[in-house]
Amino acid sequence: MKSDSSPSTLSLVFNALSFQCIWWLGVLYQNQFIAISVLLVLFHFALSKNKKSDLLVLLGVSTLGIVVDISLIHFGVFEFATAPWWLGLLWCFFALTLNSSLAFAHKLRLPLQLILGGVSGSLSYLAGANFGAVVLPFGTIYSAIILAVIWSALFPVSMTIAARFK
């Protein structure tokens, strides 16, 4: 039996599709359709039964992710043609998936979270590079290794932040 705070199947699907929409809009068009991404974040909150919890997760995880990405830019792992505001919004919505469409990952043991994060996180950036959203000056192999290591830690830490406010 679901509790009142458990998301419905429809909200899980909306959450997953919204994240994909924000990812594709950002990767294909960078900042051009940022208003749509902002609206999807706002729409999430309009529908949310856990607004305070979602806001706290969004603030914690997106801050962490944006700091990591800024560090990767600073150290030359990433290069962007323009300021990637779309990437900040992607981090915001990624945070909103952690207790929704990615909630299944809370039940995974740490080694599986490490693998899931390392593989999916790095593949997301590599795919973005293939579409021209980001330049990887260190090349694909070195960038993939760096991203896999970072995301192996970043995903479980993000899940821990999300669980704290669940």
C-alpha positions in Angstrom: 0.0 0.0 0.0 1.3 3.4 -0.9 1.6 6.2 1.6 0.3 9.6 0.8 3.8 10.8 0.0 4.5 7.9 -2.4 4.5 9.1 -6.0 1.8 7.7 -8.4 2.8 5.9 -11.5 1.8 8.9 -13.5 4.0 11.2 -11.5 6.9 8.8 -11.9 6.5 8.7 -15.6 6.1 12.5 -15.8 9.3 12.9 -13.6 11.3 10.6 -15.9 10.0 12.2 -19.1 10.6 15.7 -17.8 14.2 14.8 -17.0 14.7 13.4 -20.5 13.1 16.5 -22.0 15.4 18.8 -20.1 18.4 16.7 -21.0 17.6 16.7 -24.7 16.7 20.4 -24.8 19.9 21.2 -23.1 22.2 19.0 -25.1 20.7 19.8 -28.4 19.9 23.5 -27.9 21.9 24.5 -24.8 20.3 27.7 -23.4 17.8 28.4 -26.3 14.8 26.6 -24.7 15.7 27.2 -21.0 12.2 28.6 -20.3 10.7 25.1 -21.0 13.2 23.5 -18.6 12.3 26.2 -15.9 8.6 25.5 -16.5 9.1 21.7 -16.1 10.9 22.3 -12.8 8.1 24.6 -11.6 5.4 22.2 -12.8 7.1 19.5 -10.8 6.6 21.6 -7.7 3.0 22.5 -8.6 2.2 18.7 -8.6 4.5 17.7 -5.7 3.0 16.4 -2.5 6.4 16.9 -0.9 7.4 20.5 -1.8 9.6 21.2 1.1 11.4 17.9 0.8 11.8 18.3 -2.9 13.2 21.9 -2.5 15.8 20.7 0.1 16.9 17.9 -2.1 17.1 20.2 -5.1 19.1 22.8 -3.2 21.5 20.2 -1.8 22.1 18.0 -4.8 22.1 20.7 -7.5 24.6 22.8 -5.5 26.9 19.8 -5.1 26.5 18.9 -8.8 27.0 22.5 -10.0 30.1 22.9 -7.8 31.5 19.6 -9.3 30.8 20.8 -12.9 32.4 24.2 -12.2 35.4 22.4 -10.8 35.6 20.2 -13.9 35.5 23.4 -16.1 38.2 25.0 -13.9 40.5 22.0 -14.3 40.0 21.8 -18.0 37.9 18.6 -18.2 35.0 20.4 -19.7 34.7 23.4 -22.1 31.5 25.1 -23.1 30.9 27.6 -25.9 28.6 29.6 -23.6 27.7 29.6 -20.0 25.7 26.3 -19.6 22.7 27.6 -17.7 20.8 24.6 -19.1 23.2 22.3 -17.2 22.3 23.9 -13.9 18.6 23.3 -14.6 19.5 19.7 -15.5 21.1 19.3 -12.1 17.9 20.8 -10.5 15.7 18.2 -12.2 18.2 15.4 -11.6 17.8 16.1 -7.9 14.0 15.9 -8.3 14.4 12.4 -9.8 16.2 10.9 -6.8 13.1 10.4 -4.7 10.8 9.9 -7.7 11.7 8.1 -10.9 15.1 7.0 -9.5 13.8 6.1 -6.1 14.4 2.4 -6.8 18.2 3.1 -6.4 17.7 3.8 -2.7 17.2 0.0 -2.3 20.4 -0.8 -4.1 23.5 -1.7 -2.1 26.4 0.8 -2.2 28.5 -1.2 -4.8 25.5 -1.1 -7.2 25.0 2.6 -6.6 28.7 3.2 -7.3 28.5 1.2 -10.6 25.1 2.8 -11.6 26.5 6.3 -11.0 29.9 5.7 -12.6 28.4 4.2 -15.8 25.2 6.3 -16.3 26.8 9.6 -15.1 29.8 9.4 -17.4 27.7 8.1 -20.3 25.4 11.1 -20.0 28.3 13.6 -20.4 29.9 11.5 -23.2 26.6 11.5 -25.0 26.4 15.3 -24.5 29.9 15.6 -26.0 28.9 13.6 -29.0 26.0 16.0 -29.6 28.3 19.0 -29.2 27.0 20.3 -25.9 30.3 20.0 -24.2 33.9 19.7 -25.4 36.1 17.2 -23.6 39.7 18.5 -24.1 41.3 15.4 -22.4 39.6 13.2 -25.0 37.0 10.5 -24.6 38.9 7.9 -22.8 40.5 10.1 -20.1 37.3 12.1 -19.7 35.3 8.8 -19.3 37.6 7.6 -16.6 37.5 10.9 -14.7 33.7 11.1 -15.0 33.2 7.5 -14.0 35.3 8.0 -10.8 33.5 11.2 -9.9 30.1 9.8 -10.6 30.8 6.6 -8.7 31.0 8.9 -5.6 28.5 11.6 -6.7 25.5 9.3 -7.3 25.6 7.6 -3.9 26.2 10.9 -2.2 23.3 12.4 -4.1 21.1 9.5 -3.0 22.1 10.0 0.6 21.2 13.7 0.4 17.8 12.7 -1.1 17.2 10.0 1.4 17.8 12.4 4.3 14.9 14.6 3.1 12.6 11.8 1.9 
